[in-house]
Amino acid sequence: MCICINCRHIKKCKIYKFIEEQHQGEIIKIYSSIFCPSDTIISVNMKKDKSNIILDWDLKECSSFAEKPNNWNIFQ
């Protein structure tokens, strides 16, 4: 699971925006990517589903992480 969902920077983070684009997710219109976090590690897992290969992108480590539990709920 991506640690971004509990980070206070989720609304403005360039890495979160990148990961959402890789998931082909809809980027929220209030989103502005003005924050560039430092020392990030992105994990990409490959899963095979019948004849398709699915890539799952997650941020595993980030030196800029600032905990704010359930912060991802602002997008719903």
PDB file of N, H, CA, C and O in Angstrom:
ATOM      1  N   MET A   1       0.837  -1.172   0.000  1.00  0.00           N
ATOM      2  CA  MET A   1       0.000   0.000   0.000  1.00  0.00           C
ATOM      3  C   MET A   1       0.889   1.244   0.000  1.00  0.00           C
ATOM      4  O   MET A   1       1.941   1.269   0.639  1.00  0.00           O
ATOM      5  N   CYS A   2       0.465   2.243  -0.703  1.00  0.00           N
ATOM      6  H   CYS A   2      -0.389   2.223  -1.222  1.00  0.00           H
ATOM      7  CA  CYS A   2       1.197   3.495  -0.803  1.00  0.00           C
ATOM      8  C   CYS A   2       1.082   4.289   0.503  1.00  0.00           C
ATOM      9  O   CYS A   2      -0.015   4.468   1.032  1.00  0.00           O
ATOM     10  N   ILE A   3       2.213   4.760   1.013  1.00  0.00           N
ATOM     11  H   ILE A   3       3.104   4.615   0.583  1.00  0.00           H
ATOM     12  CA  ILE A   3       2.190   5.509   2.266  1.00  0.00           C
ATOM     13  C   ILE A   3       1.583   6.900   2.091  1.00  0.00           C
ATOM     14  O   ILE A   3       1.289   7.573   3.079  1.00  0.00           O
ATOM     15  N   CYS A   4       1.394   7.334   0.854  1.00  0.00           N
ATOM     16  H   CYS A   4       1.633   6.787   0.052  1.00  0.00           H
ATOM     17  CA  CYS A   4       0.881   8.678   0.579  1.00  0.00           C
ATOM     18  C   CYS A   4      -0.493   8.933   1.199  1.00  0.00           C
ATOM     19  O   CYS A   4      -0.827  10.073   1.523  1.00  0.00           O
ATOM     20  N   ILE A   5      -1.281   7.882   1.361  1.00  0.00           N
ATOM     21  H   ILE A   5      -1.009   6.956   1.098  1.00  0.00           H
ATOM     22  CA  ILE A   5      -2.650   8.091   1.837  1.00  0.00           C
ATOM     23  C   ILE A   5      -2.704   8.679   3.239  1.00  0.00           C
ATOM     24  O   ILE A   5      -3.726   9.241   3.635  1.00  0.00           O
ATOM     25  N   ASN A   6      -1.624   8.559   3.991  1.00  0.00           N
ATOM     26  H   ASN A   6      -0.794   8.102   3.670  1.00  0.00           H
ATOM     27  CA  ASN A   6      -1.593   9.112   5.340  1.00  0.00           C
ATOM     28  C   ASN A   6      -0.590  10.259   5.477  1.00  0.00           C
ATOM     29  O   ASN A   6      -0.083  10.507   6.571  1.00  0.00           O
ATOM     30  N   CYS A   7      -0.304  10.953   4.387  1.00  0.00           N
ATOM     31  H   CYS A   7      -0.716  10.751   3.499  1.00  0.00           H
ATOM     32  CA  CYS A   7       0.667  12.047   4.428  1.00  0.00           C
ATOM     33  C   CYS A   7      -0.026  13.387   4.229  1.00  0.00           C
ATOM     34  O   CYS A   7      -0.943  13.510   3.417  1.00  0.00           O
ATOM     35  N   ARG A   8       0.416  14.376   4.969  1.00  0.00           N
ATOM     36  H   ARG A   8       1.161  14.276   5.629  1.00  0.00           H
ATOM     37  CA  ARG A   8      -0.209  15.701   4.883  1.00  0.00           C
ATOM     38  C   ARG A   8       0.105  16.399   3.564  1.00  0.00           C
ATOM     39  O   ARG A   8      -0.543  17.396   3.245  1.00  0.00           O
ATOM     40  N   HIS A   9       1.075  15.916   2.785  1.00  0.00           N
ATOM     41  H   HIS A   9       1.601  15.107   3.045  1.00  0.00           H
ATOM     42  CA  HIS A   9       1.471  16.555   1.521  1.00  0.00           C
ATOM     43  C   HIS A   9       0.719  16.004   0.306  1.00  0.00           C
ATOM     44  O   HIS A   9       0.997  16.424  -0.818  1.00  0.00           O
ATOM     45  N   ILE A  10      -0.200  15.099   0.494  1.00  0.00           N
ATOM     46  H   ILE A  10      -0.425  14.757   1.407  1.00  0.00           H
ATOM     47  CA  ILE A  10      -0.833  14.385  -0.625  1.00  0.00           C
ATOM     48  C   ILE A  10      -1.466  15.328  -1.654  1.00  0.00           C
ATOM     49  O   ILE A  10      -1.449  15.022  -2.846  1.00  0.00           O
ATOM     50  N   LYS A  11      -2.014  16.443  -1.234  1.00  0.00           N
ATOM     51  H   LYS A  11      -2.028  16.692  -0.265  1.00  0.00           H
ATOM     52  CA  LYS A  11      -2.704  17.354  -2.151  1.00  0.00           C
ATOM     53  C   LYS A  11      -1.762  18.076  -3.104  1.00  0.00           C
ATOM     54  O   LYS A  11      -2.198  18.552  -4.152  1.00  0.00           O
ATOM     55  N   LYS A  12      -0.483  18.169  -2.763  1.00  0.00           N
ATOM     56  H   LYS A  12      -0.128  17.783  -1.911  1.00  0.00           H
ATOM     57  CA  LYS A  12       0.429  18.964  -3.575  1.00  0.00           C
ATOM     58  C   LYS A  12       1.694  18.220  -4.009  1.00  0.00           C
ATOM     59  O   LYS A  12       2.608  18.836  -4.557  1.00  0.00           O
ATOM     60  N   CYS A  13       1.759  16.935  -3.779  1.00  0.00           N
ATOM     61  H   CYS A  13       1.016  16.435  -3.333  1.00  0.00           H
ATOM     62  CA  CYS A  13       2.974  16.157  -3.999  1.00  0.00           C
ATOM     63  C   CYS A  13       3.128  15.680  -5.457  1.00  0.00           C
ATOM     64  O   CYS A  13       2.220  15.079  -6.031  1.00  0.00           O
ATOM     65  N   LYS A  14       4.294  15.965  -6.028  1.00  0.00           N
ATOM     66  H   LYS A  14       5.032  16.453  -5.562  1.00  0.00           H
ATOM     67  CA  LYS A  14       4.572  15.549  -7.412  1.00  0.00           C
ATOM     68  C   LYS A  14       4.672  14.026  -7.545  1.00  0.00           C
ATOM     69  O   LYS A  14       4.246  13.461  -8.552  1.00  0.00           O
ATOM     70  N   ILE A  15       5.229  13.371  -6.540  1.00  0.00           N
ATOM     71  H   ILE A  15       5.576  13.830  -5.722  1.00  0.00           H
ATOM     72  CA  ILE A  15       5.367  11.911  -6.601  1.00  0.00           C
ATOM     73  C   ILE A  15       3.997  11.243  -6.534  1.00  0.00           C
ATOM     74  O   ILE A  15       3.738  10.289  -7.268  1.00  0.00           O
ATOM     75  N   TYR A  16       3.114  11.736  -5.660  1.00  0.00           N
ATOM     76  H   TYR A  16       3.324  12.511  -5.064  1.00  0.00           H
ATOM     77  CA  TYR A  16       1.770  11.160  -5.585  1.00  0.00           C
ATOM     78  C   TYR A  16       1.044  11.340  -6.919  1.00  0.00           C
ATOM     79  O   TYR A  16       0.373  10.422  -7.391  1.00  0.00           O
ATOM     80  N   LYS A  17       1.175  12.502  -7.517  1.00  0.00           N
ATOM     81  H   LYS A  17       1.720  13.248  -7.134  1.00  0.00           H
ATOM     82  CA  LYS A  17       0.544  12.745  -8.818  1.00  0.00           C
ATOM     83  C   LYS A  17       1.085  11.765  -9.861  1.00  0.00           C
ATOM     84  O   LYS A  17       0.320  11.208 -10.649  1.00  0.00           O
ATOM     85  N   PHE A  18       2.398  11.556  -9.865  1.00  0.00           N
ATOM     86  H   PHE A  18       3.020  12.008  -9.226  1.00  0.00           H
ATOM     87  CA  PHE A  18       3.015  10.618 -10.793  1.00  0.00           C
ATOM     88  C   PHE A  18       2.458   9.204 -10.609  1.00  0.00           C
ATOM     89  O   PHE A  18       2.112   8.535 -11.583  1.00  0.00           O
ATOM     90  N   ILE A  19       2.375   8.756  -9.357  1.00  0.00           N
ATOM     91  H   ILE A  19       2.656   9.299  -8.566  1.00  0.00           H
ATOM     92  CA  ILE A  19       1.863   7.409  -9.075  1.00  0.00           C
ATOM     93  C   ILE A  19       0.407   7.288  -9.518  1.00  0.00           C
ATOM     94  O   ILE A  19       0.022   6.274 -10.100  1.00  0.00           O
ATOM     95  N   GLU A  20      -0.395   8.295  -9.255  1.00  0.00           N
ATOM     96  H   GLU A  20      -0.082   9.119  -8.783  1.00  0.00           H
ATOM     97  CA  GLU A  20      -1.789   8.265  -9.701  1.00  0.00           C
ATOM     98  C   GLU A  20      -1.885   8.185 -11.220  1.00  0.00           C
ATOM     99  O   GLU A  20      -2.739   7.477 -11.753  1.00  0.00           O
ATOM    100  N   GLU A  21      -1.020   8.902 -11.911  1.00  0.00           N
ATOM    101  H   GLU A  21      -0.327   9.477 -11.478  1.00  0.00           H
ATOM    102  CA  GLU A  21      -1.012   8.835 -13.379  1.00  0.00           C
ATOM    103  C   GLU A  21      -0.639   7.440 -13.859  1.00  0.00           C
ATOM    104  O   GLU A  21      -1.186   6.967 -14.855  1.00  0.00           O
ATOM    105  N   GLN A  22       0.287   6.772 -13.167  1.00  0.00           N
ATOM    106  H   GLN A  22       0.731   7.156 -12.358  1.00  0.00           H
ATOM    107  CA  GLN A  22       0.673   5.411 -13.532  1.00  0.00           C
ATOM    108  C   GLN A  22      -0.493   4.449 -13.317  1.00  0.00           C
ATOM    109  O   GLN A  22      -0.643   3.476 -14.055  1.00  0.00           O
ATOM    110  N   HIS A  23      -1.296   4.716 -12.330  1.00  0.00           N
ATOM    111  H   HIS A  23      -1.173   5.507 -11.730  1.00  0.00           H
ATOM    112  CA  HIS A  23      -2.489   3.902 -12.070  1.00  0.00           C
ATOM    113  C   HIS A  23      -3.625   4.269 -13.011  1.00  0.00           C
ATOM    114  O   HIS A  23      -4.693   3.659 -12.983  1.00  0.00           O
ATOM    115  N   GLN A  24      -3.386   5.257 -13.832  1.00  0.00           N
ATOM    116  H   GLN A  24      -2.518   5.753 -13.855  1.00  0.00           H
ATOM    117  CA  GLN A  24      -4.389   5.798 -14.744  1.00  0.00           C
ATOM    118  C   GLN A  24      -5.610   6.272 -13.974  1.00  0.00           C
ATOM    119  O   GLN A  24      -6.745   6.161 -14.436  1.00  0.00           O
ATOM    120  N   GLY A  25      -5.346   6.802 -12.791  1.00  0.00           N
ATOM    121  H   GLY A  25      -4.424   6.892 -12.415  1.00  0.00           H
ATOM    122  CA  GLY A  25      -6.411   7.336 -11.956  1.00  0.00           C
ATOM    123  C   GLY A  25      -6.770   8.741 -12.378  1.00  0.00           C
ATOM    124  O   GLY A  25      -5.987   9.437 -13.025  1.00  0.00           O
ATOM    125  N   GLU A  26      -7.937   9.135 -12.010  1.00  0.00           N
ATOM    126  H   GLU A  26      -8.573   8.569 -11.485  1.00  0.00           H
ATOM    127  CA  GLU A  26      -8.380  10.489 -12.304  1.00  0.00           C
ATOM    128  C   GLU A  26      -7.724  11.427 -11.295  1.00  0.00           C
ATOM    129  O   GLU A  26      -7.861  11.246 -10.085  1.00  0.00           O
ATOM    130  N   ILE A  27      -7.020  12.420 -11.800  1.00  0.00           N
ATOM    131  H   ILE A  27      -6.909  12.566 -12.783  1.00  0.00           H
ATOM    132  CA  ILE A  27      -6.373  13.393 -10.934  1.00  0.00           C
ATOM    133  C   ILE A  27      -7.422  14.426 -10.515  1.00  0.00           C
ATOM    134  O   ILE A  27      -8.114  15.001 -11.356  1.00  0.00           O
ATOM    135  N   ILE A  28      -7.524  14.646  -9.240  1.00  0.00           N
ATOM    136  H   ILE A  28      -6.962  14.179  -8.557  1.00  0.00           H
ATOM    137  CA  ILE A  28      -8.505  15.570  -8.703  1.00  0.00           C
ATOM    138  C   ILE A  28      -8.180  16.994  -9.141  1.00  0.00           C
ATOM    139  O   ILE A  28      -7.019  17.401  -9.126  1.00  0.00           O
ATOM    140  N   LYS A  29      -9.201  17.749  -9.529  1.00  0.00           N
ATOM    141  H   LYS A  29     -10.144  17.419  -9.542  1.00  0.00           H
ATOM    142  CA  LYS A  29      -9.002  19.080 -10.077  1.00  0.00           C
ATOM    143  C   LYS A  29      -8.393  20.073  -9.081  1.00  0.00           C
ATOM    144  O   LYS A  29      -7.731  21.022  -9.501  1.00  0.00           O
ATOM    145  N   ILE A  30      -8.597  19.878  -7.779  1.00  0.00           N
ATOM    146  H   ILE A  30      -9.135  19.106  -7.438  1.00  0.00           H
ATOM    147  CA  ILE A  30      -8.027  20.794  -6.803  1.00  0.00           C
ATOM    148  C   ILE A  30      -6.554  20.492  -6.544  1.00  0.00           C
ATOM    149  O   ILE A  30      -5.892  21.179  -5.766  1.00  0.00           O
ATOM    150  N   TYR A  31      -6.063  19.471  -7.197  1.00  0.00           N
ATOM    151  H   TYR A  31      -6.601  18.913  -7.829  1.00  0.00           H
ATOM    152  CA  TYR A  31      -4.704  18.993  -6.997  1.00  0.00           C
ATOM    153  C   TYR A  31      -3.704  19.939  -7.661  1.00  0.00           C
ATOM    154  O   TYR A  31      -3.875  20.299  -8.826  1.00  0.00           O
ATOM    155  N   SER A  32      -2.689  20.333  -6.953  1.00  0.00           N
ATOM    156  H   SER A  32      -2.550  20.040  -6.006  1.00  0.00           H
ATOM    157  CA  SER A  32      -1.616  21.124  -7.542  1.00  0.00           C
ATOM    158  C   SER A  32      -0.282  20.530  -7.093  1.00  0.00           C
ATOM    159  O   SER A  32       0.003  20.460  -5.898  1.00  0.00           O
ATOM    160  N   SER A  33       0.521  20.108  -8.045  1.00  0.00           N
ATOM    161  H   SER A  33       0.290  20.165  -9.016  1.00  0.00           H
ATOM    162  CA  SER A  33       1.773  19.425  -7.700  1.00  0.00           C
ATOM    163  C   SER A  33       2.901  20.441  -7.565  1.00  0.00           C
ATOM    164  O   SER A  33       3.636  20.695  -8.519  1.00  0.00           O
ATOM    165  N   ILE A  34       3.028  21.011  -6.392  1.00  0.00           N
ATOM    166  H   ILE A  34       2.431  20.804  -5.617  1.00  0.00           H
ATOM    167  CA  ILE A  34       4.049  22.018  -6.142  1.00  0.00           C
ATOM    168  C   ILE A  34       5.098  21.548  -5.138  1.00  0.00           C
ATOM    169  O   ILE A  34       6.081  22.248  -4.892  1.00  0.00           O
ATOM    170  N   PHE A  35       4.893  20.369  -4.558  1.00  0.00           N
ATOM    171  H   PHE A  35       4.094  19.800  -4.758  1.00  0.00           H
ATOM    172  CA  PHE A  35       5.804  19.862  -3.539  1.00  0.00           C
ATOM    173  C   PHE A  35       6.586  18.686  -4.100  1.00  0.00           C
ATOM    174  O   PHE A  35       5.999  17.716  -4.581  1.00  0.00           O
ATOM    175  N   CYS A  36       7.904  18.769  -4.040  1.00  0.00           N
ATOM    176  H   CYS A  36       8.381  19.556  -3.649  1.00  0.00           H
ATOM    177  CA  CYS A  36       8.751  17.681  -4.519  1.00  0.00           C
ATOM    178  C   CYS A  36       9.449  17.034  -3.326  1.00  0.00           C
ATOM    179  O   CYS A  36      10.397  17.606  -2.787  1.00  0.00           O
ATOM    180  N   PRO A  37       9.001  15.857  -2.905  1.00  0.00           N
ATOM    181  CA  PRO A  37       9.573  15.204  -1.728  1.00  0.00           C
ATOM    182  C   PRO A  37      10.988  14.692  -1.990  1.00  0.00           C
ATOM    183  O   PRO A  37      11.403  14.518  -3.135  1.00  0.00           O
ATOM    184  N   SER A  38      11.713  14.458  -0.904  1.00  0.00           N
ATOM    185  H   SER A  38      11.376  14.599   0.027  1.00  0.00           H
ATOM    186  CA  SER A  38      13.086  13.983  -1.051  1.00  0.00           C
ATOM    187  C   SER A  38      13.213  12.518  -0.645  1.00  0.00           C
ATOM    188  O   SER A  38      12.434  12.003   0.156  1.00  0.00           O
ATOM    189  N   ASP A  39      14.210  11.870  -1.218  1.00  0.00           N
ATOM    190  H   ASP A  39      14.843  12.289  -1.869  1.00  0.00           H
ATOM    191  CA  ASP A  39      14.561  10.486  -0.887  1.00  0.00           C
ATOM    192  C   ASP A  39      13.365   9.544  -0.916  1.00  0.00           C
ATOM    193  O   ASP A  39      12.989   8.964   0.103  1.00  0.00           O
ATOM    194  N   THR A  40      12.783   9.404  -2.079  1.00  0.00           N
ATOM    195  H   THR A  40      13.088   9.875  -2.906  1.00  0.00           H
ATOM    196  CA  THR A  40      11.614   8.533  -2.224  1.00  0.00           C
ATOM    197  C   THR A  40      12.020   7.196  -2.834  1.00  0.00           C
ATOM    198  O   THR A  40      12.961   7.114  -3.623  1.00  0.00           O
ATOM    199  N   ILE A  41      11.299   6.170  -2.457  1.00  0.00           N
ATOM    200  H   ILE A  41      10.535   6.237  -1.816  1.00  0.00           H
ATOM    201  CA  ILE A  41      11.477   4.843  -3.049  1.00  0.00           C
ATOM    202  C   ILE A  41      10.106   4.381  -3.528  1.00  0.00           C
ATOM    203  O   ILE A  41       9.165   4.250  -2.745  1.00  0.00           O
ATOM    204  N   ILE A  42      10.018   4.139  -4.830  1.00  0.00           N
ATOM    205  H   ILE A  42      10.783   4.246  -5.466  1.00  0.00           H
ATOM    206  CA  ILE A  42       8.773   3.663  -5.438  1.00  0.00           C
ATOM    207  C   ILE A  42       8.938   2.183  -5.748  1.00  0.00           C
ATOM    208  O   ILE A  42       9.947   1.755  -6.308  1.00  0.00           O
ATOM    209  N   SER A  43       7.932   1.420  -5.376  1.00  0.00           N
ATOM    210  H   SER A  43       7.112   1.768  -4.922  1.00  0.00           H
ATOM    211  CA  SER A  43       7.919  -0.015  -5.647  1.00  0.00           C
ATOM    212  C   SER A  43       6.930  -0.281  -6.778  1.00  0.00           C
ATOM    213  O   SER A  43       5.807   0.224  -6.770  1.00  0.00           O
ATOM    214  N   VAL A  44       7.365  -1.083  -7.752  1.00  0.00           N
ATOM    215  H   VAL A  44       8.277  -1.494  -7.759  1.00  0.00           H
ATOM    216  CA  VAL A  44       6.482  -1.469  -8.853  1.00  0.00           C
ATOM    217  C   VAL A  44       6.380  -2.984  -8.841  1.00  0.00           C
ATOM    218  O   VAL A  44       7.377  -3.684  -9.020  1.00  0.00           O
ATOM    219  N   ASN A  45       5.179  -3.484  -8.631  1.00  0.00           N
ATOM    220  H   ASN A  45       4.369  -2.915  -8.486  1.00  0.00           H
ATOM    221  CA  ASN A  45       4.933  -4.928  -8.625  1.00  0.00           C
ATOM    222  C   ASN A  45       4.191  -5.315  -9.892  1.00  0.00           C
ATOM    223  O   ASN A  45       3.277  -4.620 -10.335  1.00  0.00           O
ATOM    224  N   MET A  46       4.600  -6.428 -10.459  1.00  0.00           N
ATOM    225  H   MET A  46       5.343  -6.993 -10.099  1.00  0.00           H
ATOM    226  CA  MET A  46       3.942  -6.935 -11.661  1.00  0.00           C
ATOM    227  C   MET A  46       3.048  -8.105 -11.275  1.00  0.00           C
ATOM    228  O   MET A  46       3.461  -9.015 -10.556  1.00  0.00           O
ATOM    229  N   LYS A  47       1.817  -8.060 -11.767  1.00  0.00           N
ATOM    230  H   LYS A  47       1.482  -7.321 -12.351  1.00  0.00           H
ATOM    231  CA  LYS A  47       0.866  -9.140 -11.527  1.00  0.00           C
ATOM    232  C   LYS A  47       0.307  -9.602 -12.867  1.00  0.00           C
ATOM    233  O   LYS A  47       0.012  -8.790 -13.743  1.00  0.00           O
ATOM    234  N   LYS A  48       0.168 -10.893 -13.010  1.00  0.00           N
ATOM    235  H   LYS A  48       0.408 -11.553 -12.298  1.00  0.00           H
ATOM    236  CA  LYS A  48      -0.396 -11.433 -14.239  1.00  0.00           C
ATOM    237  C   LYS A  48      -1.848 -11.812 -13.990  1.00  0.00           C
ATOM    238  O   LYS A  48      -2.160 -12.560 -13.063  1.00  0.00           O
ATOM    239  N   ASP A  49      -2.723 -11.287 -14.826  1.00  0.00           N
ATOM    240  H   ASP A  49      -2.469 -10.679 -15.579  1.00  0.00           H
ATOM    241  CA  ASP A  49      -4.157 -11.542 -14.728  1.00  0.00           C
ATOM    242  C   ASP A  49      -4.616 -12.088 -16.078  1.00  0.00           C
ATOM    243  O   ASP A  49      -4.840 -11.323 -17.016  1.00  0.00           O
ATOM    244  N   LYS A  50      -4.752 -13.384 -16.172  1.00  0.00           N
ATOM    245  H   LYS A  50      -4.569 -14.005 -15.410  1.00  0.00           H
ATOM    246  CA  LYS A  50      -5.069 -14.068 -17.434  1.00  0.00           C
ATOM    247  C   LYS A  50      -4.032 -13.701 -18.474  1.00  0.00           C
ATOM    248  O   LYS A  50      -2.892 -14.158 -18.381  1.00  0.00           O
ATOM    249  N   SER A  51      -4.383 -12.896 -19.459  1.00  0.00           N
ATOM    250  H   SER A  51      -5.309 -12.525 -19.534  1.00  0.00           H
ATOM    251  CA  SER A  51      -3.430 -12.559 -20.512  1.00  0.00           C
ATOM    252  C   SER A  51      -2.840 -11.154 -20.341  1.00  0.00           C
ATOM    253  O   SER A  51      -2.085 -10.693 -21.198  1.00  0.00           O
ATOM    254  N   ASN A  52      -3.176 -10.482 -19.251  1.00  0.00           N
ATOM    255  H   ASN A  52      -3.789 -10.857 -18.556  1.00  0.00           H
ATOM    256  CA  ASN A  52      -2.687  -9.119 -19.032  1.00  0.00           C
ATOM    257  C   ASN A  52      -1.640  -9.088 -17.923  1.00  0.00           C
ATOM    258  O   ASN A  52      -1.653  -9.905 -17.002  1.00  0.00           O
ATOM    259  N   ILE A  53      -0.744  -8.131 -18.038  1.00  0.00           N
ATOM    260  H   ILE A  53      -0.733  -7.468 -18.786  1.00  0.00           H
ATOM    261  CA  ILE A  53       0.209  -7.865 -16.962  1.00  0.00           C
ATOM    262  C   ILE A  53      -0.181  -6.531 -16.351  1.00  0.00           C
ATOM    263  O   ILE A  53      -0.316  -5.529 -17.054  1.00  0.00           O
ATOM    264  N   ILE A  54      -0.359  -6.525 -15.044  1.00  0.00           N
ATOM    265  H   ILE A  54      -0.249  -7.338 -14.473  1.00  0.00           H
ATOM    266  CA  ILE A  54      -0.798  -5.339 -14.325  1.00  0.00           C
ATOM    267  C   ILE A  54       0.364  -4.831 -13.478  1.00  0.00           C
ATOM    268  O   ILE A  54       0.998  -5.599 -12.755  1.00  0.00           O
ATOM    269  N   LEU A  55       0.637  -3.528 -13.573  1.00  0.00           N
ATOM    270  H   LEU A  55       0.121  -2.904 -14.161  1.00  0.00           H
ATOM    271  CA  LEU A  55       1.676  -2.913 -12.759  1.00  0.00           C
ATOM    272  C   LEU A  55       1.020  -2.196 -11.590  1.00  0.00           C
ATOM    273  O   LEU A  55       0.079  -1.423 -11.775  1.00  0.00           O
ATOM    274  N   ASP A  56       1.513  -2.450 -10.399  1.00  0.00           N
ATOM    275  H   ASP A  56       2.277  -3.077 -10.249  1.00  0.00           H
ATOM    276  CA  ASP A  56       0.994  -1.802  -9.198  1.00  0.00           C
ATOM    277  C   ASP A  56       2.092  -0.915  -8.620  1.00  0.00           C
ATOM    278  O   ASP A  56       3.133  -1.410  -8.187  1.00  0.00           O
ATOM    279  N   TRP A  57       1.857   0.394  -8.614  1.00  0.00           N
ATOM    280  H   TRP A  57       1.011   0.796  -8.965  1.00  0.00           H
ATOM    281  CA  TRP A  57       2.832   1.385  -8.184  1.00  0.00           C
ATOM    282  C   TRP A  57       2.519   1.823  -6.760  1.00  0.00           C
ATOM    283  O   TRP A  57       1.374   2.153  -6.450  1.00  0.00           O
ATOM    284  N   ASP A  58       3.533   1.830  -5.886  1.00  0.00           N
ATOM    285  H   ASP A  58       4.463   1.562  -6.138  1.00  0.00           H
ATOM    286  CA  ASP A  58       3.367   2.260  -4.500  1.00  0.00           C
ATOM    287  C   ASP A  58       4.611   3.012  -4.038  1.00  0.00           C
ATOM    288  O   ASP A  58       5.736   2.654  -4.388  1.00  0.00           O
ATOM    289  N   LEU A  59       4.393   4.046  -3.257  1.00  0.00           N
ATOM    290  H   LEU A  59       3.479   4.337  -2.972  1.00  0.00           H
ATOM    291  CA  LEU A  59       5.510   4.735  -2.613  1.00  0.00           C
ATOM    292  C   LEU A  59       5.769   4.030  -1.294  1.00  0.00           C
ATOM    293  O   LEU A  59       4.886   3.951  -0.440  1.00  0.00           O
ATOM    294  N   LYS A  60       6.978   3.518  -1.129  1.00  0.00           N
ATOM    295  H   LYS A  60       7.696   3.582  -1.822  1.00  0.00           H
ATOM    296  CA  LYS A  60       7.322   2.745   0.068  1.00  0.00           C
ATOM    297  C   LYS A  60       8.068   3.562   1.110  1.00  0.00           C
ATOM    298  O   LYS A  60       7.888   3.350   2.309  1.00  0.00           O
ATOM    299  N   GLU A  61       8.906   4.494   0.664  1.00  0.00           N
ATOM    300  H   GLU A  61       9.052   4.665  -0.310  1.00  0.00           H
ATOM    301  CA  GLU A  61       9.676   5.323   1.590  1.00  0.00           C
ATOM    302  C   GLU A  61       9.758   6.747   1.061  1.00  0.00           C
ATOM    303  O   GLU A  61       9.827   6.980  -0.146  1.00  0.00           O
ATOM    304  N   CYS A  62       9.747   7.701   2.003  1.00  0.00           N
ATOM    305  H   CYS A  62       9.691   7.512   2.983  1.00  0.00           H
ATOM    306  CA  CYS A  62       9.821   9.112   1.640  1.00  0.00           C
ATOM    307  C   CYS A  62      10.314   9.892   2.856  1.00  0.00           C
ATOM    308  O   CYS A  62       9.700   9.849   3.922  1.00  0.00           O
ATOM    309  N   SER A  63      11.419  10.598   2.689  1.00  0.00           N
ATOM    310  H   SER A  63      11.918  10.633   1.823  1.00  0.00           H
ATOM    311  CA  SER A  63      11.960  11.386   3.798  1.00  0.00           C
ATOM    312  C   SER A  63      11.076  12.573   4.149  1.00  0.00           C
ATOM    313  O   SER A  63      11.180  13.118   5.248  1.00  0.00           O
ATOM    314  N   SER A  64      10.215  12.976   3.235  1.00  0.00           N
ATOM    315  H   SER A  64      10.131  12.533   2.342  1.00  0.00           H
ATOM    316  CA  SER A  64       9.338  14.127   3.468  1.00  0.00           C
ATOM    317  C   SER A  64       7.989  13.735   4.061  1.00  0.00           C
ATOM    318  O   SER A  64       7.141  14.597   4.291  1.00  0.00           O
ATOM    319  N   PHE A  65       7.782  12.451   4.308  1.00  0.00           N
ATOM    320  H   PHE A  65       8.471  11.750   4.120  1.00  0.00           H
ATOM    321  CA  PHE A  65       6.504  11.981   4.846  1.00  0.00           C
ATOM    322  C   PHE A  65       6.189  12.686   6.168  1.00  0.00           C
ATOM    323  O   PHE A  65       7.010  12.722   7.084  1.00  0.00           O
ATOM    324  N   ALA A  66       4.989  13.240   6.241  1.00  0.00           N
ATOM    325  H   ALA A  66       4.322  13.211   5.497  1.00  0.00           H
ATOM    326  CA  ALA A  66       4.498  13.888   7.463  1.00  0.00           C
ATOM    327  C   ALA A  66       3.116  13.311   7.748  1.00  0.00           C
ATOM    328  O   ALA A  66       2.162  13.580   7.019  1.00  0.00           O
ATOM    329  N   GLU A  67       3.017  12.535   8.789  1.00  0.00           N
ATOM    330  H   GLU A  67       3.793  12.317   9.381  1.00  0.00           H
ATOM    331  CA  GLU A  67       1.796  11.778   9.056  1.00  0.00           C
ATOM    332  C   GLU A  67       0.583  12.661   9.334  1.00  0.00           C
ATOM    333  O   GLU A  67       0.614  13.589  10.142  1.00  0.00           O
ATOM    334  N   LYS A  68      -0.483  12.320   8.621  1.00  0.00           N
ATOM    335  H   LYS A  68      -0.508  11.566   7.965  1.00  0.00           H
ATOM    336  CA  LYS A  68      -1.808  12.901   8.835  1.00  0.00           C
ATOM    337  C   LYS A  68      -2.798  11.793   8.455  1.00  0.00           C
ATOM    338  O   LYS A  68      -3.255  11.730   7.313  1.00  0.00           O
ATOM    339  N   PRO A  69      -3.127  10.920   9.416  1.00  0.00           N
ATOM    340  CA  PRO A  69      -3.953   9.753   9.120  1.00  0.00           C
ATOM    341  C   PRO A  69      -5.240  10.092   8.381  1.00  0.00           C
ATOM    342  O   PRO A  69      -5.916  11.079   8.670  1.00  0.00           O
ATOM    343  N   ASN A  70      -5.551   9.224   7.408  1.00  0.00           N
ATOM    344  H   ASN A  70      -5.001   8.422   7.174  1.00  0.00           H
ATOM    345  CA  ASN A  70      -6.789   9.311   6.633  1.00  0.00           C
ATOM    346  C   ASN A  70      -6.859  10.554   5.750  1.00  0.00           C
ATOM    347  O   ASN A  70      -7.951  10.953   5.345  1.00  0.00           O
ATOM    348  N   ASN A  71      -5.733  11.167   5.447  1.00  0.00           N
ATOM    349  H   ASN A  71      -4.846  10.843   5.776  1.00  0.00           H
ATOM    350  CA  ASN A  71      -5.725  12.391   4.644  1.00  0.00           C
ATOM    351  C   ASN A  71      -6.216  12.159   3.218  1.00  0.00           C
ATOM    352  O   ASN A  71      -6.702  13.099   2.590  1.00  0.00           O
ATOM    353  N   TRP A  72      -6.107  10.946   2.686  1.00  0.00           N
ATOM    354  H   TRP A  72      -5.711  10.183   3.197  1.00  0.00           H
ATOM    355  CA  TRP A  72      -6.571  10.655   1.337  1.00  0.00           C
ATOM    356  C   TRP A  72      -8.076  10.839   1.198  1.00  0.00           C
ATOM    357  O   TRP A  72      -8.567  11.021   0.084  1.00  0.00           O
ATOM    358  N   ASN A  73      -8.813  10.796   2.290  1.00  0.00           N
ATOM    359  H   ASN A  73      -8.414  10.648   3.195  1.00  0.00           H
ATOM    360  CA  ASN A  73     -10.274  10.939   2.242  1.00  0.00           C
ATOM    361  C   ASN A  73     -10.721  12.296   1.729  1.00  0.00           C
ATOM    362  O   ASN A  73     -11.891  12.453   1.379  1.00  0.00           O
ATOM    363  N   ILE A  74      -9.839  13.276   1.672  1.00  0.00           N
ATOM    364  H   ILE A  74      -8.889  13.148   1.956  1.00  0.00           H
ATOM    365  CA  ILE A  74     -10.199  14.594   1.165  1.00  0.00           C
ATOM    366  C   ILE A  74     -10.592  14.538  -0.312  1.00  0.00           C
ATOM    367  O   ILE A  74     -11.271  15.436  -0.810  1.00  0.00           O
ATOM    368  N   PHE A  75     -10.164  13.481  -1.014  1.00  0.00           N
ATOM    369  H   PHE A  75      -9.612  12.751  -0.609  1.00  0.00           H
ATOM    370  CA  PHE A  75     -10.441  13.366  -2.435  1.00  0.00           C
ATOM    371  C   PHE A  75     -11.782  12.697  -2.734  1.00  0.00           C
ATOM    372  O   PHE A  75     -12.219  12.678  -3.885  1.00  0.00           O
ATOM    373  N   GLN A  76     -12.423  12.163  -1.734  1.00  0.00           N
ATOM    374  H   GLN A  76     -12.069  12.178  -0.799  1.00  0.00           H
ATOM    375  CA  GLN A  76     -13.675  11.450  -1.985  1.00  0.00           C
ATOM    376  C   GLN A  76     -14.864  12.343  -1.831  1.00  0.00           C
ATOM    377  O   GLN A  76     -15.998  11.898  -2.009  1.00  0.00           O
TER     378      GLN A  76
END
